[in-house]
Amino acid sequence: MAGLAVALAGCALLPASSEAGRGPARVDPEITQQLTAAAGTLLERRSQALVQKRHGERRPPAEILGVRISPKVARVQEKAVRELETRNRAPVEGGPAYTGARTRLAEGKATRTGDRITLEAVEHTEVRYGSGKLTQSVRRRFEFRTEGEEITLVGERVLDPSARPVNDPDR
């Protein structure tokens, strides 16, 4: 009898045959919020590098809100922050330098396929200079890998090929 209960419980964990071929599954809202906050933290660090030339710790944390940062992503972020800090960034060549920056990543849509989670979200950045400001909205995709309960950010890219985000290093 106990064996039957275990077998029935195991069957309940399997997707229905009608669900198996549907493609990516939506990620629960709490996890989506966690992934959005972690990815947004990296974008905010890059935006701050436009105005703060502190040349301190450029390496992102190994983990943000329980989301690990892969070594490859960490190297790319560190290089981006270094480049943004050392470049005299201004909206126009020879114009006034940026004096403030604020970035937020709007909660997007996260889907899971196997051990991968994809988050698509819109970044909203505002940078101030002199008496003006520049605002930008850019669609981004973040890729995460899961292993058990562990989630690791493994990639990021801009979805609109013509977008030139102000807080991205030169390509």
KAWO-V934678 format. One record per backbone hydrogen bond with DSSP energy under -0.5 kcal/mol. NH is the residue of the N-H (numbers start at 1). CO is the residue of the C=O. Records with the same first field share a line. If there is no record, write none. Layout:
# KAWO-V934678
NH=CO + CO
This chain:
# KAWO-V934678
5=1
6=2
7=3
8=4
9=5
10=6
11=7
12=8
13=9 + 10
14=10 + 11
19=16
20=16
21=17
22=19
25=112
27=110
32=28
33=29
34=30
35=31
36=32
37=33
38=34
39=35
40=36
41=37
42=38
43=39
44=40
45=41
46=42
47=43
48=44
49=45
50=46 + 47
51=48
52=48
53=51
58=56
64=67
67=64
68=66 + 151
69=62
70=68 + 153
74=70
75=71
76=72
77=73
78=74
79=75
80=76
81=77
82=78
83=79
84=80
85=81
86=82
87=83
89=87
91=96
95=92
98=89
99=128
100=128
102=126
104=124
106=104 + 122
109=120
110=108
111=118
112=25
113=116
116=113
117=144
118=111
119=142
120=109 + 118
121=119 + 140
123=121 + 138
124=104
125=123 + 136
126=102
127=134
128=100
129=132
130=97
132=129
134=127
136=125
138=123
140=121
141=157
142=119
143=155
144=117
145=152
146=115
147=150
150=147
151=66
152=145
153=68
154=143 + 152
155=143
157=141
159=139
160=139
161=159
163=160
168=165
